[in-house]
Amino acid sequence: MKEKYDKAHAKLLYKGIVGLNSEKECENFFEDLCTISELKSMIQRFMVAKLLKEGVVYSDIVKQTGASTATISRVNKCIMYGTDGYNKVLERIKD
């Protein structure tokens, strides 16, 4: 069975991201790497995760982010049963 993506190439990407030294470097990298549409989608999913973790209900998340209920549900599934990526990042940026 063919993998969804090349894990070795993905690891190289992740290593590059971890090696960034500032928020500005990260911003510049993602603006170069992604199309505006891709970046908007990632930002939207991240904001959905943040709002879900804050206990905001789906209907309010739709209003605030414009995300579909399918997207909200998918993000919620990742928060609940995924690899803990959203949870770790959201915990680390809490102020």
C-alpha positions in Angstrom: 0.0 0.0 0.0 1.3 3.4 -1.0 1.8 5.9 1.9 -0.2 9.2 1.8 3.1 11.1 1.5 6.8 10.5 1.6 7.8 10.3 5.3 11.5 10.9 4.7 10.7 14.1 2.8 8.2 15.2 5.5 10.9 14.7 8.2 13.2 17.0 6.2 10.4 19.6 6.1 9.8 19.2 9.9 13.5 19.5 10.6 13.6 22.7 8.6 10.6 24.2 10.5 12.0 23.3 13.9 15.3 25.0 12.8 13.6 28.4 12.3 14.8 30.9 14.9 12.0 33.4 15.1 8.3 34.1 14.5 9.4 36.3 11.5 11.5 33.5 10.0 8.5 31.2 10.4 6.2 33.7 8.8 8.5 34.2 5.9 9.0 30.5 5.4 5.3 29.7 5.3 4.6 32.6 3.0 7.1 31.2 0.6 6.1 27.6 1.0 2.3 27.9 0.8 -0.2 29.5 -1.5 -2.4 32.2 0.1 -5.3 29.6 0.0 -3.2 27.0 1.7 -2.1 29.4 4.4 -5.6 30.6 5.0 -6.8 27.0 5.4 -4.1 26.2 7.9 -4.8 29.4 9.9 -8.6 28.7 9.8 -8.1 25.1 11.1 -5.7 26.3 13.8 -8.3 29.0 14.9 -11.0 26.3 14.9 -8.8 24.2 17.2 -8.2 27.1 19.5 -11.9 27.9 19.8 -12.8 24.3 20.4 -10.3 24.1 23.2 -11.9 27.2 24.7 -15.3 25.5 24.6 -16.9 27.6 21.9 -19.8 25.9 20.2 -19.8 24.9 16.5 -22.3 27.6 15.5 -20.2 30.4 17.0 -17.0 28.9 15.4 -18.7 29.0 12.0 -19.6 32.6 12.5 -16.1 33.6 13.8 -14.0 31.6 11.3 -16.2 30.8 8.3 -15.2 27.2 8.6 -17.7 24.5 7.6 -19.1 22.2 10.2 -17.2 19.4 8.4 -13.9 21.2 9.0 -14.8 21.9 12.6 -15.7 18.2 13.1 -12.5 17.0 11.5 -10.4 19.4 13.7 -12.4 18.2 16.8 -11.7 14.6 15.9 -7.9 15.4 15.7 -8.1 17.1 19.1 -9.9 14.2 20.7 -8.2 11.2 18.9 -5.3 12.5 16.9 -1.6 12.7 17.7 -1.9 15.5 20.2 -0.3 18.1 17.9 -3.0 20.7 18.3 -3.1 20.2 22.0 0.7 20.6 22.5 0.9 23.7 20.3 -2.1 25.4 21.9 -0.8 24.6 25.4 2.6 26.1 24.6 1.2 29.4 23.3 -1.2 29.9 26.2 -0.5 33.2 28.0 
